[in-house]
């Protein structure tokens, strides 16, 4: 059955006119005459049965319906252009993967390991985009995602990679001469916060046995990579996943001022949509990623951290 969609030429003309708020500028951008652009948009409005532009003398502005349609069509044309370019670049081989990932995991853990994946599968190209929140796969061009949270994702299957152990880190120059002998000492230092983990510090202090302190003050940052940089800049103490700060800890640029950690009940997951089924390239990537995750789990420090008296503390929340 024939699809009920207008011509691509009309949609391109409309998107350009909406973006420029001008038929004349749209014509210049598309290398067409103004008359041709006007005819395409008039034909589109006739097809839809409604006006997309207000026309007042020689000026135009989008109607309410036009504004909504412009946003939707702009996204659709961008997606069509992206898919077409990928197909042309890789000649339809199906060895291009579009992966979405939480940001700091991508930069700190995944990307440094991608050289090994490329060496094993030189014919597969992995394109990486950061996404912090779950999304509907059918609305995007992503083949898979790496997500931190719970294993539930509608319309997709999830496989666990590893969990997350949160530890306090700071520059050694920030510490007082006597260090931090207790969690209460740590509370006297400036605390840095992740804007998406508002309860992290309260839970950390609760597990450290410190309850009557104000821990909400302090600068907030959107990404863990920002928190780590802020800690390096001696702005305060950051509570971050241990694996994301391994490089700075190993180099002595950051230290753990008090050995108490929280192990989150949430974890990092590889998420694959149920339809369509995974491609051969995605199956190879998934197998490699699970191998890397297993190697990391085996070599990671024991969760919980050593307390001064040798005990361990764990938290069910990040």
C-alpha positions in Angstrom: 0.0 0.0 0.0 1.3 3.4 -0.9 2.7 5.4 2.0 0.8 8.6 3.0 3.7 11.0 3.0 4.4 14.1 0.9 7.3 14.4 -1.5 10.8 14.7 -0.2 11.4 17.8 -2.2 8.5 19.5 -0.4 9.7 18.5 3.0 13.2 19.7 2.3 11.9 23.1 1.1 9.6 23.4 4.1 12.4 22.5 6.6 14.8 25.1 5.0 12.1 27.8 5.0 11.2 27.0 8.6 14.9 27.1 9.6 15.6 30.4 7.9 12.1 32.0 8.4 12.3 33.1 4.9 11.4 31.7 1.5 14.1 33.8 -0.1 16.9 32.5 2.1 15.6 28.9 1.8 15.8 29.3 -2.0 19.4 30.4 -1.7 20.3 27.5 0.6 18.8 25.0 -1.7 20.0 26.6 -5.0 16.4 27.0 -6.2 14.3 30.0 -7.2 12.0 31.6 -4.6 9.1 30.6 -6.8 10.1 27.0 -6.7 10.3 27.0 -2.9 6.9 28.7 -2.7 5.3 26.1 -5.0 6.7 23.2 -3.0 5.4 24.6 0.3 2.0 25.5 -1.2 1.8 21.9 -2.4 2.8 20.6 1.0 0.1 22.7 2.7 -2.5 21.6 0.2 -1.5 17.9 0.9 -1.8 18.4 4.7 -4.9 20.5 4.5 -3.6 23.2 6.8 -1.4 26.2 6.8 2.2 25.9 8.0 3.1 29.6 7.7 1.5 32.9 8.5 2.0 35.3 5.5 1.9 39.0 6.4 3.0 41.2 3.5 6.5 40.0 2.6 7.2 38.3 6.0 6.4 34.8 7.1 6.2 33.0 10.5 5.4 29.5 11.4 1.9 28.6 12.6 1.6 26.4 15.7 1.2 23.3 13.5 4.2 24.5 11.4 6.4 24.8 14.5 5.6 21.3 15.6 6.0 19.8 12.1 9.3 21.7 11.5 10.8 20.1 14.6 9.7 16.6 13.6 10.7 16.9 10.0 14.1 18.4 10.9 14.9 15.4 13.1 13.7 13.0 10.4 15.7 14.6 7.7 18.8 14.7 9.9 18.3 11.0 10.6 17.8 10.2 6.9 20.9 12.1 6.0 23.0 10.3 8.7 21.8 6.9 7.6 22.5 7.7 3.9 26.0 9.0 4.6 26.8 5.9 6.7 25.6 3.6 4.0 27.6 5.4 1.3 30.7 5.5 3.4 30.7 1.8 4.3 29.1 0.6 1.1 26.3 -1.2 2.9 28.5 -3.8 4.6 26.5 -3.6 7.8 29.7 -3.4 9.9 28.9 0.0 11.4 27.7 0.1 15.0 25.9 3.1 16.5 26.4 2.9 20.3 25.0 5.2 23.0 26.8 5.3 26.3 26.8 7.2 29.6 29.5 9.9 29.2 32.3 9.3 31.7 32.1 5.5 31.3 32.7 6.0 27.6 35.7 8.3 27.9 37.3 6.7 31.0 36.7 3.0 30.5 35.4 2.1 27.1 37.5 4.3 24.7 40.9 3.3 26.1 40.0 -0.4 25.4 38.6 0.1 21.9 42.1 -0.3 20.3 41.9 -4.0 21.4 38.5 -4.3 19.8 39.7 -2.7 16.6 42.7 -5.1 16.5 40.4 -8.1 16.8 37.7 -6.8 14.4 39.3 -4.4 12.0 36.3 -4.4 9.7 33.8 -3.1 12.3 33.4 0.7 12.8 32.0 1.8 16.1 30.4 5.2 16.4 29.9 6.5 19.9 27.4 9.0 21.2 26.8 9.9 24.8 23.4 9.5 26.3 22.7 9.8 30.1 19.1 8.8 30.1 17.2 5.8 28.7 15.4 6.3 25.4 13.2 4.4 22.9 15.4 2.7 20.3 12.9 3.0 17.5 13.2 6.8 17.8 16.9 6.8 17.3 19.5 5.2 15.0 21.3 3.4 17.8 22.1 -0.3 17.7 22.8 -0.7 21.4 23.5 1.3 24.5 25.6 1.2 27.7 23.4 2.3 30.6 23.9 2.7 34.3 20.9 1.9 36.5 18.4 -1.0 36.8 18.2 -3.9 34.3 14.7 -2.9 33.1 14.6 -1.3 29.7 11.3 -1.5 27.7 11.7 -3.2 24.3 15.2 -4.3 25.0 17.3 -6.9 26.7 20.1 -6.0 29.2 23.2 -7.8 30.2 25.2 -6.8 33.3 28.8 -5.6 32.9 29.8 -4.6 36.4 28.8 -2.7 39.4 30.0 0.6 40.9 31.9 1.3 44.1 31.8 5.0 45.2 34.9 6.4 47.0 35.8 9.9 48.2 38.8 11.4 46.4 40.7 14.7 46.6 44.0 16.3 45.9 46.6 15.5 48.6 47.2 19.2 48.8 43.7 19.7 50.1 44.2 17.5 53.2 45.1 19.0 56.6 48.6 18.0 57.9 47.1 15.4 60.2 44.9 13.9 57.4 41.4 12.7 58.0 41.3 10.3 61.0 37.5 10.1 60.8 34.6 10.7 58.5 33.7 13.7 60.7 37.1 15.2 59.7 36.1 14.7 56.1 32.9 16.6 56.6 34.9 19.7 57.4 36.3 19.8 53.9 34.5 21.2 50.9 32.3 18.5 49.3 31.7 18.3 45.6 28.4 16.8 44.3 27.2 14.9 41.2 24.0 16.7 40.1 22.4 13.3 39.4 23.4 11.6 42.6 22.0 14.0 45.2 21.8 11.4 48.0 25.3 10.0 47.5 27.1 12.0 50.2 24.3 11.6 52.8 24.4 7.9 52.4 28.2 7.7 52.5 28.2 9.6 55.8 25.4 7.5 57.2 27.4 4.4 56.5 30.4 6.0 58.1 28.3 6.6 61.3 28.1 10.4 60.9 24.5 11.7 60.9 24.4 15.1 62.4 26.4 17.0 59.7 25.3 19.3 56.9 26.6 17.8 53.6 24.4 19.4 51.0 26.5 22.5 50.5 29.1 22.6 47.8 29.5 22.8 44.0 27.6 20.5 41.8 28.8 19.0 38.5 26.9 17.1 35.8 29.5 14.5 34.9 31.9 12.4 36.9 34.7 13.6 34.6 33.9 17.1 35.8 34.0 16.0 39.4 37.4 14.4 38.9 38.8 17.5 37.3 37.3 19.6 40.1 39.0 17.4 42.7 42.3 17.7 40.8 41.9 21.5 41.0 41.6 21.2 44.8 38.1 22.5 44.8 37.0 19.9 47.3 36.4 16.2 47.9 34.5 14.3 45.2 32.5 11.0 45.6 33.1 9.1 42.4 33.2 5.5 41.1 36.6 4.0 41.9 37.2 2.7 38.4 36.8 6.2 36.9 39.6 7.7 39.0 42.1 4.8 38.8 44.5 6.7 36.6 44.7 9.7 39.0 44.9 7.5 42.1 47.7 5.4 40.6 49.6 8.6 39.8 49.2 10.0 43.2 47.3 13.1 41.8 44.3 12.1 43.9 44.1 10.2 47.2 41.3 8.6 49.2 41.2 10.7 52.3 39.1 8.2 54.4 38.7 4.5 53.5 35.0 4.0 53.3 33.0 3.1 50.2 29.5 2.5 48.9 28.7 -0.3 46.6 25.6 0.6 44.5 22.8 -1.8 43.9 22.7 -0.5 40.3 25.2 -1.5 37.6 26.4 -0.8 34.1 24.5 -2.8 31.4 24.8 -3.4 27.7 21.3 -2.8 26.3 20.2 -4.3 22.9 16.8 -3.7 21.4 14.6 -6.7 20.9 13.8 -5.8 17.3 15.4 -6.0 14.9 17.7 -8.8 16.2 21.4 -8.0 16.7 23.6 -8.0 13.7 26.7 -10.1 13.4 28.8 -7.1 14.2 26.8 -6.3 17.3 27.1 -9.9 18.5 30.9 -9.6 18.1 31.0 -6.4 20.0 28.8 -7.7 22.8 31.0 -10.8 23.2 34.2 -8.6 23.4 32.6 -6.2 25.8 31.6 -9.0 28.2 35.2 -10.4 28.0 36.6 -6.9 29.0 34.0 -6.5 31.7 34.9 -9.9 33.2 38.6 -9.1 33.1 37.9 -5.8 34.9 35.7 -7.5 37.5 38.5 -10.1 38.3 41.1 -7.4 38.6 39.1 -4.7 40.3 39.7 -3.9 44.0 37.4 -5.6 46.4 34.2 -3.5 46.9 33.7 -2.0 50.3 37.1 -0.6 50.9 39.2 -1.2 54.0 38.2 0.6 57.2 40.7 1.6 59.8 39.5 -1.4 61.9 39.5 -3.8 59.0 35.7 -3.8 58.6 33.8 -3.1 55.3 30.8 -1.0 54.5 28.5 -1.3 51.5 25.6 0.7 50.3 22.6 -0.3 48.2 22.4 3.1 46.4 24.8 5.1 44.2 
